[in-house]
Amino acid sequence: MALYAVTAPLPEGAEQHGTIITAGTTTYQPALTKIWVGVTGNLTVTLVSGDSVTLTNVPVGMFTGLAITNVTTATATGLVGFWV
């Protein structure tokens, strides 16, 4: 019996990369498109536009919909960032 590798295309918009996020001066290029929040809290992020936004009381789970280049401060912990 022969074994064959099955390869399937990634779903549209599927993230292919990830990194542990430590709040501070790291600039993410390309921008993060999703963040996993392990423990609820606040995030202050810098968007691709350069705008700084504070997100309060971010719940545990996957947070999507922003193009984030930096997480400047965070009381939320267990952060993992993803991008295509």
GINORVEN-V595546 format. One record per residue. N is the residue number from 1. PHI is phi in whole degrees, -180 to 180 (* if undefined). D_FIRST is the distance of its C-alpha to the first C-alpha in Angstrom with 1 decimal. Layout:
{{N:PHI:D_FIRST} {N:PHI:D_FIRST}}
//
This chain:
{{1:*:0.0} {2:-90:3.8} {3:-105:6.6} {4:-124:9.8} {5:-79:13.3} {6:-104:15.4} {7:-117:19.0} {8:-125:21.8} {9:-64:25.4} {10:-68:27.8} {11:-60:30.1} {12:-52:33.5} {13:78:35.8} {14:-69:33.2} {15:-73:34.6} {16:-114:32.6} {17:-135:34.9} {18:-150:36.9} {19:-153:39.7} {20:-71:41.9} {21:-101:45.3} {22:-118:48.5} {23:-59:51.6} {24:155:53.8} {25:-103:53.9} {26:-65:50.3} {27:-102:49.9} {28:-97:46.5} {29:-132:45.7} {30:-69:43.9} {31:-65:45.3} {32:-71:43.6} {33:-110:42.7} {34:-143:41.8} {35:-131:43.0} {36:-90:41.7} {37:-108:44.8} {38:-83:44.2} {39:-134:47.8} {40:-56:50.3} {41:169:53.2} {42:-103:54.7} {43:-133:53.3} {44:-112:55.4} {45:-124:53.3} {46:-108:54.1} {47:-90:52.7} {48:-54:51.9} {49:-68:55.4} {50:98:57.0} {51:-68:58.1} {52:-106:58.0} {53:-132:57.2} {54:-102:57.4} {55:-103:55.0} {56:-101:56.4} {57:56:54.7} {58:-66:51.2} {59:-75:49.0} {60:-64:45.9} {61:128:42.8} {62:-87:41.7} {63:-115:44.6} {64:-133:44.1} {65:101:46.1} {66:-125:48.0} {67:-103:47.5} {68:-104:48.5} {69:-102:49.4} {70:-160:51.0} {71:-110:51.3} {72:-80:54.8} {73:-142:55.5} {74:-156:53.6} {75:-98:54.4} {76:-69:51.0} {77:-130:48.5} {78:67:44.8} {79:-88:44.5} {80:-131:41.3} {81:-105:41.5} {82:-131:38.8} {83:-154:38.9} {84:-79:36.8}}
//
